[in-house]
Amino acid sequence: MVSTFDEKSRRRFVGLLAMQLGQGGVERAHQITGLSRTTIGVGRAEIRRADRSRNIRRSGGGRLKVEKNNLKSWKF
């Protein structure tokens, strides 16, 4: 199931799992999922901070919309 999540959701889910497992939870979550201990620690920190941003990466990247792209070639 964890393999179907995006990177942020995976990190947070496994971080939550580690928190629920208690002492030694990071090591046990690492053994179960194969994620690095550092990544699990970052996920735990994000859960504690309650960072609920929706974007996985910064917005603004990627291709231009077709309408914008076509307007560049027009001469007014």
NUGUZA-523862 format. One line per 3 residues: their letters; for each residue x, y, z of N, C-alpha, C. Coordinates in steps of 0.1 Angstrom, whole numbers. Layout:
N
A = X Y Z X Y Z X Y Z | ...;
***
This chain:
76
MVS = 8 -12 0 0 0 0 9 13 0 | 19 13 7 28 24 8 34 28 -5 | 36 18 -14 42 21 -27 33 29 -36;
TFD = 20 30 -33 10 37 -41 10 52 -38 | 16 56 -26 15 70 -22 26 78 -29 | 23 92 -30 34 100 -35 44 102 -24;
EKS = 55 109 -27 67 109 -18 63 115 -5 | 55 126 -5 52 133 8 43 124 16 | 33 118 10 23 110 17 30 98 23;
RRR = 39 92 15 47 80 20 55 84 32 | 62 95 32 71 99 43 62 102 55 | 51 108 54 42 111 65 36 99 71;
FVG = 31 90 62 25 78 67 34 69 75 | 46 67 70 56 59 77 61 66 90 | 62 80 89 65 87 101 54 85 112;
LLA = 42 85 108 31 83 117 32 69 123 | 35 59 114 36 45 119 47 44 129 | 58 51 127 70 51 136 66 57 150;
MQL = 58 68 149 53 74 161 44 65 169 | 35 57 162 26 48 169 33 36 175 | 45 32 169 52 21 174 60 24 186;
GQG = 61 37 189 68 41 202 83 40 201 | 90 36 212 104 36 213 109 25 203 | 119 29 195 124 19 184 115 19 172;
GVE = 105 28 171 96 28 160 102 31 147 | 112 40 147 119 44 134 126 32 129 | 133 25 137 140 13 132 131 2 127;
RAH = 120 0 134 110 -10 130 103 -6 117 | 99 7 116 93 12 104 103 11 92 | 116 13 95 126 11 84 127 -3 80;
QIT = 126 -13 89 127 -27 86 114 -31 78 | 103 -25 81 90 -29 75 89 -24 61 | 93 -11 59 91 -4 46 103 -3 37;
GLS = 115 -3 43 127 -1 36 130 14 34 | 122 23 39 126 37 38 137 41 47 | 145 51 43 157 54 51 152 60 65;
RTT = 160 59 75 157 64 88 156 79 88 | 164 85 80 163 100 79 150 104 73 | 145 98 63 132 101 56 121 99 66;
IGV = 122 88 74 111 86 84 111 97 95 | 123 101 99 125 112 108 119 125 103 | 121 128 90 115 140 84 100 139 84;
GRA = 95 127 81 80 125 81 74 127 95 | 81 122 105 77 124 119 77 139 123 | 87 146 118 88 161 121 76 168 114;
EIR = 73 164 102 62 171 94 49 168 101 | 47 156 106 34 153 113 33 162 126 | 44 163 133 44 171 145 42 186 142;
RAD = 47 191 131 45 205 128 32 207 122 | 25 197 118 12 198 112 12 206 99 | 22 205 91 24 211 79 14 205 69;
RSR = 4 212 65 -7 207 57 -7 213 43 | 5 216 38 5 222 24 1 212 14 | -5 216 4 -11 207 -6 -1 203 -17;
NIR = 9 212 -20 18 209 -31 29 200 -26 | 33 191 -35 45 183 -32 57 190 -36 | 57 197 -47 68 205 -51 63 219 -53;
RSG = 72 228 -55 69 242 -57 60 244 -70 | 51 253 -70 42 255 -82 50 264 -92 | 45 264 -104 51 273 -114 59 265 -124;
GGR = 63 253 -122 71 245 -131 62 239 -142 | 69 232 -151 61 225 -161 59 233 -173 | 51 227 -182 48 233 -195 38 245 -193;
LKV = 39 254 -203 29 265 -203 16 260 -208 | 5 266 -205 -8 262 -210 -8 265 -225 | -15 258 -232 -16 259 -247 -19 273 -251;
EKN = -29 279 -244 -33 293 -247 -21 303 -246 | -14 302 -235 -2 311 -233 9 308 -243 | 11 295 -246 22 292 -256 18 297 -270;
NLK = 6 296 -274 2 300 -287 2 316 -288 | 0 323 -278 0 337 -278 14 343 -281 | 24 336 -277 38 340 -279 41 341 -294;
SWK = 36 332 -302 39 332 -316 31 342 -324 | 20 348 -318 12 357 -326 18 371 -325 | 16 378 -336 21 392 -336 9 401 -337;
F = 8 410 -328 -4 419 -327 0 432 -333;
***
